[in-house]
Amino acid sequence: MAERSEVQSRIGIEHPVVQGPFGGGLSTVALTATVSNAGGLGSFGAHILEPDGIETLARDLRAATDQPFALNLWVSDHDPGGYPFPKEAFDAVWPAFEPYFREYGLDRPEPAARYHPRFEDQVEAILAVQPRVFSFVFGVPDRAILEACRDRDILTLGAATTLAEAEALADAGVDIVLATGFEAGGHRPAFLEPAEANLVGTLPLTRQIAAHLRVPVIAAGGIADRAGIDAALALGAGAAQLGTAFLACAESGTNDAHRDVLFSPRARHTVLTRAYTGRLARGIPNRVIAEMEARADRLPPFPVQAWFLGHLKHTAIASGDEDFASLYAGQGAPLLRHRKAADLMADLTRPAEARAVA
């Protein structure tokens, strides 16, 4: 392959390939380790884990790979009104979910003290386990956290949806910026303005950051094959992050119904929606999107909405029903070809000469 980029050299990876971190239980040790062992950067979305879970995860990853990996958290762990969320508020939103709980034979759940782990507690675990890369979305950690990472030789990787967000990350001292375009599947990690206002495409965003800032850039959003990686590198990125392509692999934590949809004509159409969690995300239309959007004025903020939907999603999936599954998918989904992570990595990292004759 070509000479290593600054991103590759700093992280210590052979190939300019980053696996997107999936939250909500969709990341797995097997997928992360497969990518890292093949010379890319495997990532694990750990935002729903408590600190002891992060410590266990790091041990499991190190047992599966001796190569660099990234652990990902959400800097903002709740939206306004999401914490505290008193019982009166719980009682007020319950009627919006009650019919679906009845449909799936579920009892009314008890309110939780907190609906998402505390970011500050999770960071303490990150500092303790010292992954090669600490990646994060939905904001910029405090300078003290970034300095603590630097002291421990943990590289920091922050997501930006606009040039202004990239500037905020660079000014804070973040090591690498992830330019995440609106084509990406999953959540839009905007933090300076509402996510709907930050819909810059991957290619212009990557080029803007590379042209205006000195910080190294990784491109993400709509990239599903080697041609997409090459396009990102040509615009100044040091690597490309692929999410949907890895989510479609058997090693990911999603289910067969979701994978089948990703490889079907339905994946040609994706939408941005707040139906899954209360935060804007891209996925393939299904019943949960249609019906939750119709109830938008009665739904609670993140993470409470995600908590309610989680109960329904797990039960629906267990019964083979994808009506309430979060069918995350990026706009590159129609390009998917591989169902095994090793095969995908082999295709993404083929030498240029081999690609020319393939």
Wavefront OBJ file of the C-alpha trace (Angstrom):
o trace
v 0.000 0.000 0.000
v 0.954 3.629 -0.218
v 3.016 5.446 2.388
v 1.298 5.608 5.764
v -0.697 8.707 6.614
v -0.236 10.637 9.845
v -3.418 8.999 11.154
v -2.046 5.522 10.487
v 1.348 6.336 11.959
v -0.018 7.909 15.133
v -2.493 5.138 15.840
v -0.169 2.369 14.683
v -2.365 0.728 12.036
v -1.272 -0.741 8.734
v -4.306 0.252 6.679
v -6.363 3.494 6.545
v -9.501 1.645 7.621
v -11.506 2.399 10.769
v -14.517 0.358 11.843
v -17.334 2.552 13.090
v -18.249 2.102 16.757
v -21.808 0.844 17.220
v -23.723 1.635 20.383
v -26.746 -0.101 21.836
v -25.171 -3.546 21.924
v -24.327 -3.664 18.207
v -20.545 -3.683 18.753
v -18.842 -6.969 19.576
v -15.403 -8.072 20.692
v -15.229 -10.411 17.692
v -15.809 -7.630 15.153
v -13.470 -5.150 16.824
v -10.681 -7.730 17.108
v -11.126 -8.947 13.530
v -10.637 -5.446 12.150
v -7.694 -4.648 14.424
v -5.996 -7.974 13.703
v -6.335 -7.290 9.966
v -4.446 -3.984 10.292
v -7.327 -1.537 10.673
v -8.674 0.195 13.758
v -11.426 -1.835 15.371
v -13.818 0.191 17.514
v -16.360 -0.614 20.199
v -19.288 1.633 21.105
v -19.299 1.515 24.903
v -21.704 4.343 25.714
v -24.341 2.117 27.352
v -21.789 0.345 29.587
v -21.205 1.140 33.230
v -17.545 1.566 34.302
v -17.119 -2.066 35.384
v -18.476 -3.155 32.011
v -15.858 -1.023 30.243
v -13.111 -2.621 32.319
v -14.355 -6.118 31.456
v -14.658 -5.147 27.790
v -11.047 -3.924 27.642
v -9.812 -7.199 29.142
v -11.807 -9.196 26.602
v -10.503 -7.105 23.713
v -6.897 -7.480 24.815
v -7.402 -11.234 25.014
v -8.635 -11.161 21.408
v -6.096 -8.732 19.865
v -2.723 -7.212 20.638
v -3.338 -4.455 18.075
v -4.715 -0.925 18.651
v -8.442 -0.496 19.210
v -10.791 2.390 20.035
v -13.418 2.688 22.751
v -16.224 5.160 22.058
v -18.417 7.180 24.442
v -21.097 9.877 24.157
v -19.961 13.108 25.822
v -23.558 14.291 26.251
v -25.384 11.512 28.083
v -28.818 13.174 28.171
v -30.808 15.876 26.432
v -32.573 18.681 28.327
v -35.235 17.094 30.500
v -33.686 13.647 30.253
v -32.089 13.805 33.694
v -33.486 13.946 36.200
v -36.706 12.417 34.869
v -39.195 12.347 37.765
v -42.015 9.852 38.177
v -44.612 12.440 37.163
v -42.845 12.839 33.824
v -42.639 9.054 33.441
v -46.381 8.752 34.089
v -47.086 11.489 31.544
v -45.241 9.772 28.666
v -46.218 6.189 29.470
v -49.517 6.337 27.470
v -47.527 6.880 24.245
v -45.798 3.512 24.736
v -48.474 1.535 26.582
v -50.268 0.130 23.490
v -47.012 -1.336 22.181
v -46.090 -2.866 25.525
v -49.520 -4.507 25.589
v -49.092 -5.706 21.994
v -45.854 -7.484 22.899
v -47.170 -8.791 26.202
v -44.885 -6.604 28.316
v -45.714 -5.179 31.722
v -45.267 -1.524 32.492
v -41.588 -1.094 33.465
v -40.523 0.561 36.688
v -38.957 4.032 36.337
v -35.169 4.087 36.532
v -33.062 6.359 38.717
v -31.017 7.195 35.650
v -31.564 6.127 32.034
v -27.958 6.277 30.815
v -24.575 5.828 32.525
v -22.760 9.005 33.603
v -20.139 10.071 31.079
v -17.777 11.266 33.817
v -17.851 7.836 35.473
v -17.285 6.082 32.159
v -14.280 8.296 31.405
v -12.610 7.188 34.628
v -12.814 3.628 33.338
v -11.441 4.663 29.932
v -8.444 6.289 31.632
v -7.906 3.166 33.708
v -7.955 0.678 30.813
v -5.994 2.944 28.433
v -7.137 1.989 24.931
v -4.936 3.258 22.121
v -7.794 5.523 21.006
v -10.606 7.132 22.995
v -13.208 8.232 20.465
v -16.281 10.255 21.322
v -19.348 11.922 19.837
v -21.851 14.601 20.874
v -19.394 17.123 22.240
v -15.916 17.923 23.494
v -14.676 16.483 26.802
v -13.272 18.848 29.424
v -9.642 19.838 28.949
v -8.727 17.938 32.109
v -9.973 14.728 30.473
v -8.046 15.404 27.265
v -4.899 16.153 29.269
v -5.342 12.959 31.277
v -5.575 11.032 28.010
v -2.413 12.704 26.745
v -0.573 11.811 29.956
v -1.527 8.160 29.424
v -0.681 8.131 25.695
v -4.331 7.676 24.750
v -5.127 9.309 21.409
v -8.388 11.266 21.301
v -10.719 11.165 18.301
v -13.736 13.489 18.231
v -16.616 13.589 15.752
v -17.556 16.787 13.905
v -20.526 17.412 11.624
v -19.389 20.922 10.568
v -16.174 22.872 10.183
v -17.099 24.891 13.294
v -17.334 21.697 15.353
v -14.003 20.530 13.953
v -12.473 23.861 14.995
v -13.879 23.449 18.506
v -12.343 19.977 18.762
v -8.987 21.115 17.394
v -8.900 24.171 19.680
v -9.496 21.915 22.683
v -6.498 19.785 21.752
v -8.243 16.706 20.353
v -5.703 14.617 18.424
v -7.781 13.533 15.409
v -11.117 14.762 14.020
v -13.729 12.473 12.494
v -15.505 14.312 9.662
v -18.924 12.665 9.723
v -21.140 13.564 6.805
v -24.913 13.402 6.711
v -24.740 10.254 4.541
v -23.653 8.212 7.568
v -25.904 5.658 9.189
v -26.624 5.876 12.899
v -26.729 9.032 14.969
v -25.806 12.518 13.801
v -23.374 13.590 16.566
v -23.861 17.357 16.254
v -23.153 19.434 19.349
v -23.007 23.142 18.471
v -26.385 23.380 16.739
v -29.413 21.104 16.334
v -28.517 18.075 14.235
v -31.034 18.986 11.523
v -29.018 22.172 10.858
v -25.754 20.274 10.376
v -26.219 18.209 7.220
v -22.917 18.720 5.421
v -21.827 15.926 3.090
v -18.803 13.745 3.821
v -16.672 14.886 0.892
v -17.038 18.665 1.327
v -16.710 18.368 5.110
v -13.559 16.266 4.840
v -12.025 18.704 2.381
v -12.957 21.764 4.476
v -11.360 20.365 7.610
v -8.258 19.163 5.788
v -7.849 22.542 4.076
v -8.481 24.773 7.107
v -7.057 22.865 10.076
v -3.788 21.174 10.902
v -5.454 18.369 12.815
v -5.465 14.940 11.080
v -8.836 13.878 9.656
v -10.739 10.615 9.303
v -13.688 10.691 6.883
v -16.988 8.953 7.651
v -20.374 8.759 6.006
v -21.555 6.828 2.951
v -18.209 5.031 2.532
v -18.681 1.314 1.924
v -15.846 0.147 -0.328
v -12.238 0.801 -1.339
v -13.233 3.394 -3.943
v -14.880 5.417 -1.181
v -11.757 5.171 0.957
v -9.598 6.328 -1.953
v -11.890 9.311 -2.545
v -11.605 10.327 1.113
v -7.817 9.995 1.062
v -7.640 12.114 -2.103
v -9.463 14.917 -0.287
v -7.025 14.996 2.607
v -8.272 12.348 5.033
v -5.712 10.083 6.650
v -8.171 7.190 6.895
v -11.841 6.401 6.354
v -14.371 5.045 8.808
v -16.935 2.512 7.596
v -20.004 1.762 9.666
v -22.795 0.106 7.698
v -20.415 -2.203 5.820
v -19.199 -3.653 9.119
v -22.657 -3.648 10.700
v -23.766 -5.958 7.880
v -21.132 -8.543 8.821
v -21.986 -11.660 10.830
v -19.550 -10.634 13.576
v -21.542 -7.509 14.480
v -24.116 -7.503 17.251
v -27.102 -6.848 15.017
v -29.604 -9.515 14.010
v -30.255 -11.495 10.844
v -33.404 -9.525 10.006
v -31.452 -6.241 10.039
v -28.659 -7.747 7.928
v -31.134 -9.094 5.399
v -32.708 -5.638 5.053
v -29.262 -4.093 4.508
v -28.712 -6.399 1.539
v -32.217 -5.822 0.133
v -33.614 -3.118 -2.179
v -35.095 -1.442 0.933
v -31.594 -0.205 1.794
v -31.688 2.116 -1.207
v -33.889 4.467 0.814
v -32.825 5.784 4.202
v -34.227 8.610 6.294
v -33.151 10.837 9.162
v -35.371 10.291 12.173
v -35.604 10.881 15.917
v -37.838 7.826 16.348
v -35.173 5.427 17.602
v -33.813 7.304 20.601
v -34.927 10.910 20.531
v -31.708 11.949 18.780
v -31.427 12.308 15.005
v -30.223 9.150 13.275
v -30.246 7.621 9.792
v -31.983 4.324 9.178
v -34.267 2.346 6.893
v -37.990 3.156 7.238
v -40.129 0.699 9.213
v -43.074 0.741 11.586
v -41.234 2.243 14.563
v -40.242 5.294 12.513
v -43.733 5.866 11.118
v -45.546 5.456 14.427
v -43.073 7.167 16.752
v -42.833 10.184 14.468
v -46.632 10.429 14.549
v -46.344 10.629 18.364
v -43.356 12.986 18.405
v -45.074 15.600 20.569
v -45.737 12.997 23.292
v -42.303 11.377 23.437
v -39.674 11.967 26.131
v -36.132 13.238 25.467
v -33.024 11.114 25.079
v -32.165 8.786 26.813
v -35.656 8.057 28.185
v -37.142 7.435 24.743
v -34.283 5.065 23.912
v -34.942 3.200 27.174
v -38.629 2.663 26.402
v -37.945 1.632 22.805
v -35.204 -0.728 23.979
v -37.761 -2.870 25.794
v -39.898 -3.127 22.668
v -36.965 -3.657 20.324
v -35.487 -6.575 22.241
v -38.834 -8.365 22.480
v -39.695 -7.761 18.830
v -36.331 -8.991 17.594
v -36.536 -12.100 19.781
v -39.804 -12.948 18.032
v -38.307 -12.340 14.567
v -40.163 -9.060 14.089
v -38.245 -6.045 12.745
v -41.122 -3.591 13.187
v -39.465 -2.092 16.273
v -35.836 -2.702 15.319
v -33.522 0.254 14.796
v -32.535 -0.412 11.188
v -29.462 1.832 11.120
v -28.003 2.237 7.637
v -25.957 4.777 5.726
v -26.468 5.898 2.143
v -23.667 3.574 1.000
v -25.721 0.475 1.874
v -26.547 -0.426 -1.764
v -22.799 -1.007 -2.265
v -22.568 -3.760 0.356
v -21.050 -7.048 -0.784
v -19.569 -8.871 2.198
v -21.156 -10.702 5.122
v -17.907 -11.592 6.892
v -15.587 -8.991 8.426
v -12.428 -10.810 7.301
v -13.655 -10.822 3.695
v -14.559 -7.138 3.896
v -11.150 -6.227 5.314
v -9.374 -8.282 2.645
v -11.297 -6.394 -0.055
v -10.672 -2.989 1.524
v -6.932 -3.582 1.913
v -6.041 -5.238 -1.395
v -2.889 -3.800 -2.994
v -3.477 -1.204 -5.689
v -2.172 -3.543 -8.405
v -4.693 -6.217 -7.422
v -7.526 -3.686 -7.375
v -6.605 -2.544 -10.872
v -7.177 -5.988 -12.366
v -10.135 -7.059 -10.182
l 1 2 3 4 5 6 7 8 9 10 11 12 13 14 15 16 17 18 19 20 21 22 23 24 25 26 27 28 29 30 31 32 33 34 35 36 37 38 39 40 41 42 43 44 45 46 47 48 49 50 51 52 53 54 55 56 57 58 59 60 61 62 63 64 65 66 67 68 69 70 71 72 73 74 75 76 77 78 79 80 81 82 83 84 85 86 87 88 89 90 91 92 93 94 95 96 97 98 99 100 101 102 103 104 105 106 107 108 109 110 111 112 113 114 115 116 117 118 119 120 121 122 123 124 125 126 127 128 129 130 131 132 133 134 135 136 137 138 139 140 141 142 143 144 145 146 147 148 149 150 151 152 153 154 155 156 157 158 159 160 161 162 163 164 165 166 167 168 169 170 171 172 173 174 175 176 177 178 179 180 181 182 183 184 185 186 187 188 189 190 191 192 193 194 195 196 197 198 199 200 201 202 203 204 205 206 207 208 209 210 211 212 213 214 215 216 217 218 219 220 221 222 223 224 225 226 227 228 229 230 231 232 233 234 235 236 237 238 239 240 241 242 243 244 245 246 247 248 249 250 251 252 253 254 255 256 257 258 259 260 261 262 263 264 265 266 267 268 269 270 271 272 273 274 275 276 277 278 279 280 281 282 283 284 285 286 287 288 289 290 291 292 293 294 295 296 297 298 299 300 301 302 303 304 305 306 307 308 309 310 311 312 313 314 315 316 317 318 319 320 321 322 323 324 325 326 327 328 329 330 331 332 333 334 335 336 337 338 339 340 341 342 343 344 345 346 347 348 349 350 351 352 353 354 355 356 357 358
